[in-house]
Amino acid sequence: MRHTGAVPTRLTQFTSEGFTFDVVDSGPLDGPVVVALHGFPQTSASWSAVTPLLTDAGYRVVAPDQRGYSPGAQPQAVASYSMDHLCADVLALADAAGVERFHLLGHDWGAAVGWALAGARPDRVLTLAAVSVPHPAAFLRSMAGTQLLRSSYMLAFQLPWLPELAFRARGGAVLRAMLRGFRTPDPEPAVALLSDPPTATAALNWYRGLRMPSGREVTVTRIPTLYVWSDGDAALGRRAALGTERFVRAPYRFAVLAGASHWIPEERPAELAELVLEHLAAHGAPSGL
Protein backbone atom coordinates (compact mmCIF):
# COMPACT_ATOMS: atom_id res chain seq x y z
CA MET A 1 0.00 0.00 0.00
CA ARG A 2 1.55 3.30 -1.02
CA HIS A 3 1.61 6.06 1.53
CA THR A 4 0.51 9.56 0.53
CA GLY A 5 3.29 11.17 2.57
CA ALA A 6 1.17 12.06 5.59
CA VAL A 7 2.09 10.54 8.95
CA PRO A 8 -0.78 8.27 10.04
CA THR A 9 -2.74 9.77 12.91
CA ARG A 10 -6.03 8.79 14.49
CA LEU A 11 -8.90 10.60 12.79
CA THR A 12 -12.01 12.00 14.40
CA GLN A 13 -12.83 14.34 11.52
CA PHE A 14 -11.78 15.11 7.96
CA THR A 15 -12.69 17.73 5.39
CA SER A 16 -14.00 17.46 1.85
CA GLU A 17 -15.12 20.27 -0.44
CA GLY A 18 -15.17 22.68 2.51
CA PHE A 19 -17.32 20.47 4.74
CA THR A 20 -16.29 18.76 7.98
CA PHE A 21 -17.13 15.10 8.42
CA ASP A 22 -17.11 12.98 11.57
CA VAL A 23 -15.34 9.63 11.34
CA VAL A 24 -14.74 6.63 13.59
CA ASP A 25 -11.16 5.40 13.17
CA SER A 26 -10.36 2.02 14.74
CA GLY A 27 -7.61 -0.56 14.63
CA PRO A 28 -3.85 -0.38 14.09
CA LEU A 29 -2.72 2.80 12.38
CA ASP A 30 -0.25 0.83 10.26
CA GLY A 31 -2.83 -1.77 9.20
CA PRO A 32 -4.41 -2.03 5.75
CA VAL A 33 -7.23 0.49 5.56
CA VAL A 34 -10.86 -0.52 5.11
CA VAL A 35 -13.21 2.39 4.43
CA ALA A 36 -16.68 1.40 5.70
CA LEU A 37 -19.62 3.35 4.25
CA HIS A 38 -23.08 3.29 5.82
CA GLY A 39 -26.43 3.63 4.11
CA PHE A 40 -29.85 5.25 4.61
CA PRO A 41 -30.96 6.22 7.19
CA GLN A 42 -27.95 5.37 9.34
CA THR A 43 -24.53 6.54 10.46
CA SER A 44 -21.14 4.96 11.04
CA ALA A 45 -22.70 3.31 14.11
CA SER A 46 -24.19 0.69 11.77
CA TRP A 47 -20.70 -0.88 11.59
CA SER A 48 -20.19 -1.06 15.37
CA ALA A 49 -20.59 -4.86 15.52
CA VAL A 50 -18.52 -5.54 12.39
CA THR A 51 -15.58 -3.21 13.02
CA PRO A 52 -14.04 -5.03 16.03
CA LEU A 53 -13.95 -8.26 14.05
CA LEU A 54 -11.96 -6.55 11.30
CA THR A 55 -9.64 -4.61 13.60
CA ASP A 56 -8.88 -7.75 15.62
CA ALA A 57 -7.60 -9.21 12.35
CA GLY A 58 -5.19 -6.29 11.92
CA TYR A 59 -7.17 -3.93 9.73
CA ARG A 60 -7.64 -0.23 10.29
CA VAL A 61 -11.31 0.61 9.75
CA VAL A 62 -12.32 4.20 9.03
CA ALA A 63 -16.10 4.68 9.05
CA PRO A 64 -17.39 8.17 8.26
CA ASP A 65 -20.75 9.73 8.88
CA GLN A 66 -21.32 10.47 5.24
CA ARG A 67 -22.46 13.67 3.54
CA GLY A 68 -25.75 14.80 5.04
CA TYR A 69 -25.27 12.76 8.20
CA SER A 70 -22.30 14.64 9.67
CA PRO A 71 -23.56 17.88 11.26
CA GLY A 72 -20.73 19.80 9.59
CA ALA A 73 -21.50 18.41 6.14
CA GLN A 74 -25.17 18.99 5.44
CA PRO A 75 -25.59 21.01 2.26
CA GLN A 76 -29.26 21.35 1.44
CA ALA A 77 -29.01 21.60 -2.35
CA VAL A 78 -29.84 18.43 -4.26
CA ALA A 79 -26.92 19.03 -6.62
CA SER A 80 -24.54 18.55 -3.68
CA TYR A 81 -25.49 14.85 -3.59
CA SER A 82 -24.47 13.77 -7.05
CA MET A 83 -22.24 10.71 -7.15
CA ASP A 84 -19.28 12.94 -8.03
CA HIS A 85 -19.48 14.61 -4.62
CA LEU A 86 -20.15 11.39 -2.72
CA CYS A 87 -17.10 9.72 -4.26
CA ALA A 88 -14.95 12.79 -3.68
CA ASP A 89 -15.73 12.57 0.03
CA VAL A 90 -14.38 9.01 0.19
CA LEU A 91 -11.17 9.96 -1.57
CA ALA A 92 -10.73 12.90 0.81
CA LEU A 93 -11.11 10.50 3.73
CA ALA A 94 -8.48 8.15 2.31
CA ASP A 95 -6.14 11.09 1.84
CA ALA A 96 -6.73 12.19 5.43
CA ALA A 97 -6.00 8.64 6.59
CA GLY A 98 -2.69 8.80 4.75
CA VAL A 99 -3.30 6.04 2.19
CA GLU A 100 -3.45 6.10 -1.56
CA ARG A 101 -5.04 2.66 -1.96
CA PHE A 102 -7.65 1.14 0.33
CA HIS A 103 -10.30 -1.53 0.65
CA LEU A 104 -13.91 -0.44 0.34
CA LEU A 105 -16.83 -1.88 2.32
CA GLY A 106 -20.29 -0.43 1.81
CA HIS A 107 -23.86 -1.20 2.78
CA ASP A 108 -27.00 0.17 1.10
CA TRP A 109 -26.12 3.63 -0.26
CA GLY A 110 -22.58 3.00 0.92
CA ALA A 111 -22.47 0.05 -1.49
CA ALA A 112 -23.79 2.26 -4.29
CA VAL A 113 -20.94 4.69 -3.70
CA GLY A 114 -18.60 1.72 -3.56
CA TRP A 115 -19.67 0.47 -7.00
CA ALA A 116 -19.25 3.96 -8.46
CA LEU A 117 -15.85 4.62 -6.93
CA ALA A 118 -14.49 1.13 -7.66
CA GLY A 119 -15.55 1.48 -11.28
CA ALA A 120 -14.09 4.94 -11.71
CA ARG A 121 -10.92 4.71 -9.61
CA PRO A 122 -9.40 1.23 -9.60
CA ASP A 123 -6.10 3.02 -9.04
CA ARG A 124 -7.31 3.92 -5.53
CA VAL A 125 -9.62 1.05 -4.53
CA LEU A 126 -7.93 -2.32 -3.90
CA THR A 127 -11.04 -4.44 -3.31
CA LEU A 128 -14.78 -3.90 -2.99
CA ALA A 129 -17.20 -5.58 -0.60
CA ALA A 130 -20.73 -4.45 -1.49
CA VAL A 131 -23.50 -5.38 0.93
CA SER A 132 -27.17 -5.55 -0.11
CA VAL A 133 -27.09 -3.18 -3.10
CA PRO A 134 -26.19 -4.80 -6.45
CA HIS A 135 -24.25 -3.31 -9.32
CA PRO A 136 -26.28 -0.32 -10.59
CA ALA A 137 -26.55 -1.67 -14.12
CA ALA A 138 -27.99 -4.92 -12.80
CA PHE A 139 -30.36 -2.92 -10.60
CA LEU A 140 -31.64 -0.89 -13.56
CA ARG A 141 -32.21 -4.01 -15.65
CA SER A 142 -34.23 -5.54 -12.82
CA MET A 143 -36.69 -2.64 -12.94
CA ALA A 144 -38.54 -4.44 -15.72
CA GLY A 145 -39.70 -6.93 -13.10
CA THR A 146 -40.85 -6.77 -9.50
CA GLN A 147 -37.98 -4.50 -8.46
CA LEU A 148 -39.97 -1.48 -9.61
CA LEU A 149 -42.57 -2.15 -6.92
CA ARG A 150 -39.90 -2.79 -4.30
CA SER A 151 -38.31 0.56 -5.18
CA SER A 152 -41.50 2.63 -5.23
CA TYR A 153 -40.43 4.43 -2.05
CA MET A 154 -37.50 5.90 -4.01
CA LEU A 155 -39.97 7.61 -6.33
CA ALA A 156 -41.88 9.01 -3.35
CA PHE A 157 -38.63 10.39 -1.94
CA GLN A 158 -38.25 12.56 -5.06
CA LEU A 159 -41.09 14.79 -3.90
CA PRO A 160 -40.08 18.10 -2.29
CA TRP A 161 -40.70 18.58 1.46
CA LEU A 162 -43.54 16.06 1.76
CA PRO A 163 -41.30 13.13 2.75
CA GLU A 164 -39.67 15.28 5.42
CA LEU A 165 -43.08 16.08 6.86
CA ALA A 166 -44.05 12.43 6.75
CA PHE A 167 -40.91 11.46 8.66
CA ARG A 168 -41.90 13.78 11.52
CA ALA A 169 -45.63 13.06 11.39
CA ARG A 170 -47.19 11.72 14.60
CA GLY A 171 -43.90 11.69 16.41
CA GLY A 172 -42.23 9.61 13.71
CA ALA A 173 -44.98 6.99 13.57
CA VAL A 174 -45.11 6.99 9.75
CA LEU A 175 -41.35 6.57 9.44
CA ARG A 176 -41.35 3.93 12.16
CA ALA A 177 -43.98 1.93 10.26
CA MET A 178 -42.01 2.20 7.01
CA LEU A 179 -38.83 0.96 8.66
CA ARG A 180 -40.63 -1.92 10.31
CA GLY A 181 -41.94 -2.87 6.89
CA PHE A 182 -38.32 -3.28 5.86
CA ARG A 183 -37.67 -5.36 9.02
CA THR A 184 -35.39 -2.77 10.58
CA PRO A 185 -34.09 -4.33 13.83
CA ASP A 186 -34.45 -1.08 15.80
CA PRO A 187 -36.08 1.87 14.02
CA GLU A 188 -35.60 4.34 16.88
CA PRO A 189 -32.08 5.59 15.96
CA ALA A 190 -33.32 6.37 12.44
CA VAL A 191 -36.46 8.05 13.76
CA ALA A 192 -34.33 10.23 16.03
CA LEU A 193 -31.88 10.99 13.22
CA LEU A 194 -34.55 12.05 10.74
CA SER A 195 -36.51 14.10 13.26
CA ASP A 196 -33.96 16.84 12.57
CA PRO A 197 -35.20 18.74 9.46
CA PRO A 198 -31.78 19.52 7.91
CA THR A 199 -30.65 15.93 8.38
CA ALA A 200 -33.89 14.57 6.90
CA THR A 201 -33.56 16.76 3.80
CA ALA A 202 -29.89 15.87 3.40
CA ALA A 203 -30.60 12.14 3.72
CA LEU A 204 -33.42 12.33 1.18
CA ASN A 205 -31.21 14.30 -1.18
CA TRP A 206 -29.17 11.14 -1.75
CA TYR A 207 -32.24 9.82 -3.59
CA ARG A 208 -33.06 13.14 -5.22
CA GLY A 209 -29.45 13.35 -6.39
CA LEU A 210 -30.03 10.34 -8.62
CA ARG A 211 -31.33 12.74 -11.25
CA MET A 212 -28.12 14.79 -11.16
CA PRO A 213 -25.59 14.27 -13.99
CA SER A 214 -22.37 12.61 -12.88
CA GLY A 215 -18.87 12.34 -14.28
CA ARG A 216 -18.56 8.99 -12.52
CA GLU A 217 -20.93 6.89 -14.54
CA VAL A 218 -20.57 3.28 -13.45
CA THR A 219 -19.61 0.67 -16.03
CA VAL A 220 -17.98 -2.66 -15.22
CA THR A 221 -15.97 -3.23 -12.06
CA ARG A 222 -12.39 -4.36 -12.57
CA ILE A 223 -11.21 -5.04 -9.03
CA PRO A 224 -11.79 -8.11 -6.82
CA THR A 225 -15.38 -7.89 -5.61
CA LEU A 226 -17.49 -9.53 -2.94
CA TYR A 227 -21.24 -9.03 -3.11
CA VAL A 228 -23.31 -10.05 -0.08
CA TRP A 229 -27.08 -10.21 -0.46
CA SER A 230 -29.83 -11.52 1.82
CA ASP A 231 -32.91 -13.32 0.57
CA GLY A 232 -35.08 -11.59 3.16
CA ASP A 233 -34.32 -8.12 1.77
CA ALA A 234 -37.63 -6.35 1.18
CA ALA A 235 -36.02 -3.59 -0.88
CA LEU A 236 -33.71 -5.51 -3.23
CA GLY A 237 -34.77 -8.61 -5.09
CA ARG A 238 -33.06 -11.69 -6.44
CA ARG A 239 -32.97 -10.72 -10.13
CA ALA A 240 -30.53 -7.83 -9.68
CA ALA A 241 -28.50 -9.84 -7.19
CA LEU A 242 -28.03 -12.69 -9.65
CA GLY A 243 -27.38 -10.27 -12.51
CA THR A 244 -24.52 -8.44 -10.82
CA GLU A 245 -21.82 -10.94 -11.82
CA ARG A 246 -21.98 -9.97 -15.49
CA PHE A 247 -20.78 -6.47 -14.61
CA VAL A 248 -17.62 -7.55 -12.76
CA ARG A 249 -14.47 -8.27 -14.80
CA ALA A 250 -12.34 -9.46 -11.90
CA PRO A 251 -12.40 -12.18 -9.24
CA TYR A 252 -15.97 -12.20 -7.93
CA ARG A 253 -17.80 -13.89 -5.08
CA PHE A 254 -21.55 -13.78 -4.50
CA ALA A 255 -22.70 -14.76 -1.01
CA VAL A 256 -26.32 -15.13 0.13
CA LEU A 257 -27.27 -14.86 3.79
CA ALA A 258 -30.44 -16.89 4.06
CA GLY A 259 -33.23 -15.43 6.17
CA ALA A 260 -31.52 -12.10 6.86
CA SER A 261 -33.24 -8.80 6.16
CA HIS A 262 -31.71 -5.77 4.43
CA TRP A 263 -29.85 -4.79 7.60
CA ILE A 264 -27.01 -7.31 7.32
CA PRO A 265 -24.30 -5.46 9.31
CA GLU A 266 -26.51 -5.39 12.40
CA GLU A 267 -28.22 -8.78 11.98
CA ARG A 268 -25.30 -10.91 10.82
CA PRO A 269 -22.09 -9.06 11.78
CA ALA A 270 -20.01 -12.19 12.43
CA GLU A 271 -20.96 -13.83 9.14
CA LEU A 272 -20.41 -10.61 7.22
CA ALA A 273 -17.03 -10.00 8.82
CA GLU A 274 -15.95 -13.56 8.05
CA LEU A 275 -16.86 -13.12 4.40
CA VAL A 276 -15.04 -9.78 4.21
CA LEU A 277 -11.91 -11.15 5.87
CA GLU A 278 -11.86 -14.13 3.50
CA HIS A 279 -12.26 -11.73 0.58
CA LEU A 280 -9.38 -9.53 1.74
CA ALA A 281 -7.12 -12.49 2.45
CA ALA A 282 -7.84 -14.05 -0.95
CA HIS A 283 -6.78 -10.95 -2.86
CA GLY A 284 -3.44 -10.11 -1.31
CA ALA A 285 -4.35 -7.53 1.29
CA PRO A 286 -1.13 -5.60 2.05
CA SER A 287 0.27 -6.06 5.53
CA GLY A 288 0.55 -2.35 6.25
CA LEU A 289 1.47 1.04 4.90
C-alpha positions as CSV (number, residue, x, y, z in Angstrom):
1,M,0.0,0.0,0.0
2,R,1.6,3.3,-1.0
3,H,1.6,6.1,1.5
4,T,0.5,9.6,0.5
5,G,3.3,11.2,2.6
6,A,1.2,12.1,5.6
7,V,2.1,10.5,8.9
8,P,-0.8,8.3,10.0
9,T,-2.7,9.8,12.9
10,R,-6.0,8.8,14.5
11,L,-8.9,10.6,12.8
12,T,-12.0,12.0,14.4
13,Q,-12.8,14.3,11.5
14,F,-11.8,15.1,8.0
15,T,-12.7,17.7,5.4
16,S,-14.0,17.5,1.9
17,E,-15.1,20.3,-0.4
18,G,-15.2,22.7,2.5
19,F,-17.3,20.5,4.7
20,T,-16.3,18.8,8.0
21,F,-17.1,15.1,8.4
22,D,-17.1,13.0,11.6
23,V,-15.3,9.6,11.3
24,V,-14.7,6.6,13.6
25,D,-11.2,5.4,13.2
26,S,-10.4,2.0,14.7
27,G,-7.6,-0.6,14.6
28,P,-3.8,-0.4,14.1
29,L,-2.7,2.8,12.4
30,D,-0.3,0.8,10.3
31,G,-2.8,-1.8,9.2
32,P,-4.4,-2.0,5.7
33,V,-7.2,0.5,5.6
34,V,-10.9,-0.5,5.1
35,V,-13.2,2.4,4.4
36,A,-16.7,1.4,5.7
37,L,-19.6,3.4,4.3
38,H,-23.1,3.3,5.8
39,G,-26.4,3.6,4.1
40,F,-29.9,5.3,4.6
41,P,-31.0,6.2,7.2
42,Q,-28.0,5.4,9.3
43,T,-24.5,6.5,10.5
44,S,-21.1,5.0,11.0
45,A,-22.7,3.3,14.1
46,S,-24.2,0.7,11.8
47,W,-20.7,-0.9,11.6
48,S,-20.2,-1.1,15.4
49,A,-20.6,-4.9,15.5
50,V,-18.5,-5.5,12.4
51,T,-15.6,-3.2,13.0
52,P,-14.0,-5.0,16.0
53,L,-13.9,-8.3,14.0
54,L,-12.0,-6.6,11.3
55,T,-9.6,-4.6,13.6
56,D,-8.9,-7.7,15.6
57,A,-7.6,-9.2,12.4
58,G,-5.2,-6.3,11.9
59,Y,-7.2,-3.9,9.7
60,R,-7.6,-0.2,10.3
61,V,-11.3,0.6,9.7
62,V,-12.3,4.2,9.0
63,A,-16.1,4.7,9.1
64,P,-17.4,8.2,8.3
65,D,-20.7,9.7,8.9
66,Q,-21.3,10.5,5.2
67,R,-22.5,13.7,3.5
68,G,-25.8,14.8,5.0
69,Y,-25.3,12.8,8.2
70,S,-22.3,14.6,9.7
71,P,-23.6,17.9,11.3
72,G,-20.7,19.8,9.6
73,A,-21.5,18.4,6.1
74,Q,-25.2,19.0,5.4
75,P,-25.6,21.0,2.3
76,Q,-29.3,21.3,1.4
77,A,-29.0,21.6,-2.3
78,V,-29.8,18.4,-4.3
79,A,-26.9,19.0,-6.6
80,S,-24.5,18.5,-3.7
81,Y,-25.5,14.9,-3.6
82,S,-24.5,13.8,-7.0
83,M,-22.2,10.7,-7.2
84,D,-19.3,12.9,-8.0
85,H,-19.5,14.6,-4.6
86,L,-20.1,11.4,-2.7
87,C,-17.1,9.7,-4.3
88,A,-14.9,12.8,-3.7
89,D,-15.7,12.6,0.0
90,V,-14.4,9.0,0.2
91,L,-11.2,10.0,-1.6
92,A,-10.7,12.9,0.8
93,L,-11.1,10.5,3.7
94,A,-8.5,8.1,2.3
95,D,-6.1,11.1,1.8
96,A,-6.7,12.2,5.4
97,A,-6.0,8.6,6.6
98,G,-2.7,8.8,4.8
99,V,-3.3,6.0,2.2
100,E,-3.5,6.1,-1.6
101,R,-5.0,2.7,-2.0
102,F,-7.6,1.1,0.3
103,H,-10.3,-1.5,0.6
104,L,-13.9,-0.4,0.3
105,L,-16.8,-1.9,2.3
106,G,-20.3,-0.4,1.8
107,H,-23.9,-1.2,2.8
108,D,-27.0,0.2,1.1
109,W,-26.1,3.6,-0.3
110,G,-22.6,3.0,0.9
111,A,-22.5,0.1,-1.5
112,A,-23.8,2.3,-4.3
113,V,-20.9,4.7,-3.7
114,G,-18.6,1.7,-3.6
115,W,-19.7,0.5,-7.0
116,A,-19.3,4.0,-8.5
117,L,-15.8,4.6,-6.9
118,A,-14.5,1.1,-7.7
119,G,-15.5,1.5,-11.3
120,A,-14.1,4.9,-11.7
121,R,-10.9,4.7,-9.6
122,P,-9.4,1.2,-9.6
123,D,-6.1,3.0,-9.0
124,R,-7.3,3.9,-5.5
125,V,-9.6,1.0,-4.5
126,L,-7.9,-2.3,-3.9
127,T,-11.0,-4.4,-3.3
128,L,-14.8,-3.9,-3.0
129,A,-17.2,-5.6,-0.6
130,A,-20.7,-4.5,-1.5
131,V,-23.5,-5.4,0.9
132,S,-27.2,-5.6,-0.1
133,V,-27.1,-3.2,-3.1
134,P,-26.2,-4.8,-6.4
135,H,-24.2,-3.3,-9.3
136,P,-26.3,-0.3,-10.6
137,A,-26.5,-1.7,-14.1
138,A,-28.0,-4.9,-12.8
139,F,-30.4,-2.9,-10.6
140,L,-31.6,-0.9,-13.6
141,R,-32.2,-4.0,-15.6
142,S,-34.2,-5.5,-12.8
143,M,-36.7,-2.6,-12.9
144,A,-38.5,-4.4,-15.7
145,G,-39.7,-6.9,-13.1
146,T,-40.9,-6.8,-9.5
147,Q,-38.0,-4.5,-8.5
148,L,-40.0,-1.5,-9.6
149,L,-42.6,-2.2,-6.9
150,R,-39.9,-2.8,-4.3
151,S,-38.3,0.6,-5.2
152,S,-41.5,2.6,-5.2
153,Y,-40.4,4.4,-2.1
154,M,-37.5,5.9,-4.0
155,L,-40.0,7.6,-6.3
156,A,-41.9,9.0,-3.3
157,F,-38.6,10.4,-1.9
158,Q,-38.2,12.6,-5.1
159,L,-41.1,14.8,-3.9
160,P,-40.1,18.1,-2.3
161,W,-40.7,18.6,1.5
162,L,-43.5,16.1,1.8
163,P,-41.3,13.1,2.7
164,E,-39.7,15.3,5.4
165,L,-43.1,16.1,6.9
166,A,-44.1,12.4,6.7
167,F,-40.9,11.5,8.7
168,R,-41.9,13.8,11.5
169,A,-45.6,13.1,11.4
170,R,-47.2,11.7,14.6
171,G,-43.9,11.7,16.4
172,G,-42.2,9.6,13.7
173,A,-45.0,7.0,13.6
174,V,-45.1,7.0,9.8
175,L,-41.3,6.6,9.4
176,R,-41.3,3.9,12.2
177,A,-44.0,1.9,10.3
178,M,-42.0,2.2,7.0
179,L,-38.8,1.0,8.7
180,R,-40.6,-1.9,10.3
181,G,-41.9,-2.9,6.9
182,F,-38.3,-3.3,5.9
183,R,-37.7,-5.4,9.0
184,T,-35.4,-2.8,10.6
185,P,-34.1,-4.3,13.8
186,D,-34.5,-1.1,15.8
187,P,-36.1,1.9,14.0
188,E,-35.6,4.3,16.9
189,P,-32.1,5.6,16.0
190,A,-33.3,6.4,12.4
191,V,-36.5,8.0,13.8
192,A,-34.3,10.2,16.0
193,L,-31.9,11.0,13.2
194,L,-34.6,12.0,10.7
195,S,-36.5,14.1,13.3
196,D,-34.0,16.8,12.6
197,P,-35.2,18.7,9.5
198,P,-31.8,19.5,7.9
199,T,-30.7,15.9,8.4
200,A,-33.9,14.6,6.9
201,T,-33.6,16.8,3.8
202,A,-29.9,15.9,3.4
203,A,-30.6,12.1,3.7
204,L,-33.4,12.3,1.2
205,N,-31.2,14.3,-1.2
206,W,-29.2,11.1,-1.8
207,Y,-32.2,9.8,-3.6
208,R,-33.1,13.1,-5.2
209,G,-29.5,13.4,-6.4
210,L,-30.0,10.3,-8.6
211,R,-31.3,12.7,-11.2
212,M,-28.1,14.8,-11.2
213,P,-25.6,14.3,-14.0
214,S,-22.4,12.6,-12.9
215,G,-18.9,12.3,-14.3
216,R,-18.6,9.0,-12.5
217,E,-20.9,6.9,-14.5
218,V,-20.6,3.3,-13.5
219,T,-19.6,0.7,-16.0
220,V,-18.0,-2.7,-15.2
221,T,-16.0,-3.2,-12.1
222,R,-12.4,-4.4,-12.6
223,I,-11.2,-5.0,-9.0
224,P,-11.8,-8.1,-6.8
225,T,-15.4,-7.9,-5.6
226,L,-17.5,-9.5,-2.9
227,Y,-21.2,-9.0,-3.1
228,V,-23.3,-10.0,-0.1
229,W,-27.1,-10.2,-0.5
230,S,-29.8,-11.5,1.8
231,D,-32.9,-13.3,0.6
232,G,-35.1,-11.6,3.2
233,D,-34.3,-8.1,1.8
234,A,-37.6,-6.4,1.2
235,A,-36.0,-3.6,-0.9
236,L,-33.7,-5.5,-3.2
237,G,-34.8,-8.6,-5.1
238,R,-33.1,-11.7,-6.4
239,R,-33.0,-10.7,-10.1
240,A,-30.5,-7.8,-9.7
241,A,-28.5,-9.8,-7.2
242,L,-28.0,-12.7,-9.7
243,G,-27.4,-10.3,-12.5
244,T,-24.5,-8.4,-10.8
245,E,-21.8,-10.9,-11.8
246,R,-22.0,-10.0,-15.5
247,F,-20.8,-6.5,-14.6
248,V,-17.6,-7.6,-12.8
249,R,-14.5,-8.3,-14.8
250,A,-12.3,-9.5,-11.9
251,P,-12.4,-12.2,-9.2
252,Y,-16.0,-12.2,-7.9
253,R,-17.8,-13.9,-5.1
254,F,-21.5,-13.8,-4.5
255,A,-22.7,-14.8,-1.0
256,V,-26.3,-15.1,0.1
257,L,-27.3,-14.9,3.8
258,A,-30.4,-16.9,4.1
259,G,-33.2,-15.4,6.2
260,A,-31.5,-12.1,6.9
261,S,-33.2,-8.8,6.2
262,H,-31.7,-5.8,4.4
263,W,-29.8,-4.8,7.6
264,I,-27.0,-7.3,7.3
265,P,-24.3,-5.5,9.3
266,E,-26.5,-5.4,12.4
267,E,-28.2,-8.8,12.0
268,R,-25.3,-10.9,10.8
269,P,-22.1,-9.1,11.8
270,A,-20.0,-12.2,12.4
271,E,-21.0,-13.8,9.1
272,L,-20.4,-10.6,7.2
273,A,-17.0,-10.0,8.8
274,E,-15.9,-13.6,8.1
275,L,-16.9,-13.1,4.4
276,V,-15.0,-9.8,4.2
277,L,-11.9,-11.1,5.9
278,E,-11.9,-14.1,3.5
279,H,-12.3,-11.7,0.6
280,L,-9.4,-9.5,1.7
281,A,-7.1,-12.5,2.4
282,A,-7.8,-14.1,-1.0
283,H,-6.8,-11.0,-2.9
284,G,-3.4,-10.1,-1.3
285,A,-4.3,-7.5,1.3
286,P,-1.1,-5.6,2.0
287,S,0.3,-6.1,5.5
288,G,0.6,-2.4,6.3
289,L,1.5,1.0,4.9
